[in-house]
Amino acid sequence: MILALLLGFIAGWGISMPIGPVNATAITRTIKYGAKHGFAVGAGAAIMDLIYCGGATQINNYLLGSPIINLCFQVVGFALLVFLGIRSLQTKPAAPSANEASKHAEDQVEKLHLKTGSIPASFALGVVLYASNISSLPEWLFISAFLRGQGWLEEGFAASMVFAVGAGIGTAGWFYTLTRYFNKRKTTLKAKTLMIIDRVAGFAMLGFGVYFGYQIIFKTDWSKIHI
């Protein structure tokens, strides 16, 4: 179970790193209102990560009976890691700004009649922004399928839930680190800093992608793969 918690933490931290609407909103809220508000955005995302990861990992439990389906998820997960890694490396440096997703999320939060500059509003923003990302559930399906395919993540409900809790903690840990960093540098925010974060995330995902590709090719029991 300790391994499941650790794997979840690493996965949650890593999947949260690329700069997207949630990260950009957490940064802008930190600069505008303070670290607590920025972290509240991340906490909303962390709760959703826990829910999505738990659901996806449980779904994966039912796919284990078919080695070929499980392999397909692993291959797609590998391709997704490589794609996201390359995309992060190609991202042009730009300071965080309110994009269409953030504006839509803020409109949704306003309907809840929450005060714009309040911590509950920041938390709700994180939830709405994360829920609007249609790739979240597939990402966790691919990650859990790969980890189980390699024998690192145990089967069963208990292991799935511990993994999901680890993912939530990892996501929260990333946003805590991110908001603490920008809270101390409110007047020195530079697009180059965001570029560095994206580059680190990109190289990390490509590194894991290459390793996972090696594992799929050389560690899969191909004798069990048949239609």
N, C-alpha and C positions, 0 to 999 in steps of 0.2 A: 504493500500500500504506500510505503514511503516513496518508492520509485514512481508510482502513478502520480503522486502529488508533485514530485519534482518534474516529471515530464510535462504535466499540466502547466506548472509554473513557467517552464522554459517556452512552451508553445504559446501560452497567453502573452508573455512578454514579447516574444518575437513577432507574433501576428499583429501586435499593436503598434509596432515601431514605425512603419511607413507613414509619412505625413499625408493624412486625408482629412475629410471634414471633421471627424471627432478630434483628432490631434490639433487641427487648426483652431477649432472652437475652444478647446481647453487652453491653448496658448493665449488667444485673444481675451478670454475671460480672466485668465491669470493677470494679464497686463492691465486690464480695465478695472477688475474688482478685487484681485488678490488670489493667492495660491489656493485658498479653500474653495473658491468658486471654480477654478480650473480643475482642481482635483474632483469636485462634485460631478463635473462632466465625465471625467474618467471613471468615477465610481458607477455612474449610470451605465457606461459601456461595459464595465467589469461584471455587473449584475447580469447584463444581457449575454455576455460571453459565457458566464456560468450556466445560464439556461440553455443557450444554443449548443454549447459543448456537451452538456449532459444529455440533451435530446439526441444529438448526432451520434454520440458514443453509444447510446442505447440502441439506436437504429442499427449501428454497425454490428451490434451483438447478433442481430437477426440475419446479417449478411454473411456471417462466418461459415455458415453451412455450405456456401458455394465458393470454392477457391477461385474460380474464374471471375466472379463478380468482385470479390475482395481484391484480386489482382488489378482489375480495371480501375477500382478506386485508387489503388496505390499509384498506378501509372498516371492517372489524371492529376493526382496530388503532386507527383513529381513534376509534371508539366506546368502545373500552377505555380509551384515554387520557382521554377526557372523563369516563367513569364513575369511574375511579380518582382523577382530579383532584377531582371533586365529593365523592367519599367522603372524601378526605383533608381537604378543607375543612370537612366536617361532623363530623369526628372530635372527640369530646369529650376535653378534657385529662384524662389519667390517668397516674399513675406506672406504670412497667413492672412487671409482676407475672407470676408463673408461671401461664400459662393451660393449657388442655387440651392444645394442641399441644406446648408445652414439656415438660409432664409426660410425655406419651407418648414424646417424643424422649429424655428422660432415662432412661425405662424401657428403651428400645432400647439406649442406650449402656451401661447397667448390664450388659446381656447380653454385652457385649464384654469385661467384666471389667477396665474401665479405672478407675483411681482417680478418684473424683468430682471432686476439686479439681485435677486435672492438666490440662496444656495439651492432650495428646492427647484427653482427654475433651471439652474445650471444642471442639476441632476437629471431633470426631465429632458433637457436638451441632449444629454449623453444617451439616454434611453432611446429617444426618437431617432437620432442620427444613426445609432447602431442598428436599430430595427429596420431602417430604410436601406441598409446595405444587403442586397439580395444574395451576395456571395458568401455571407457569414456562415450559414448552415452548411453549404457544400464544402467550404474550407475545413470545417471541423469534421465533416464526414471523411474527407480525404486524409486528414492528419490522423484521426483515430484508426482508420483502416490501415494506414501504413504502420503505425506503432504496433498494432495487434498482429499485422502480418509478419513483423520482425520478432514477435514474441516478447516485446518490451512491456506491453500493456496487457494485463490479465483480462480474461473474460469475466462477465458477470456484472450485476447492478452495482455492487459495492465499489469495485474498481472504477467503473464509469463515473460514479458520483465523486469519488476522491480525485480523479483526473479533472473533472469539471471544477471542483473547488480550487484545485491548483491553478487551473486556467484563469479563474476569476482573480485569484491572488496575484498571479503574474501580470495580468492586465492592470490591476490596481497599482502594483509596484512600478510598472512603467510610467503610468500617469503621475504617480507621486514624484518620481524622479524628474519627469519632464516639467511639471509645474513648479517644483522647487527651483529648478535651474532657471526658468524664465522669470520667476518671481524676484530673483536677485539681479536680473539684468533687464529690467523694464525699459530702460532708456538706451540699451545697446543691442536691441533685437536686430539681427541681420539675416538676410536671406541666405547668406553663406552657411550660417549655423544649421538651418533647416536642410540645406543641401548635404551637409556632413552627416546628419541623422539618416537621411534617405540613402546615402552611399553606404553607410555602415550596415543598414538594414538590407540593402541590395546584395552586398557581398556575403552577408550572413545567409540569406536565403539561397543564393547561388551555391554557396558551400554546402549547405544542407541538401540542396537539390542534387548536386553531384554525388554526394555520399549516398543519398537515398536511391539514386539511379544505379549506383554500384551494387547496393544491397538487393535491389529488385532483380538485376540481371544475374548476379552470382549466388545469391542466397535463397532464391525462390526454389521450392521443390517443384520443378516443371513436370514431373511425372504425375502430379495431382491435377494439373491444369488440362482440362479437356472439355469439350462442348457436349 
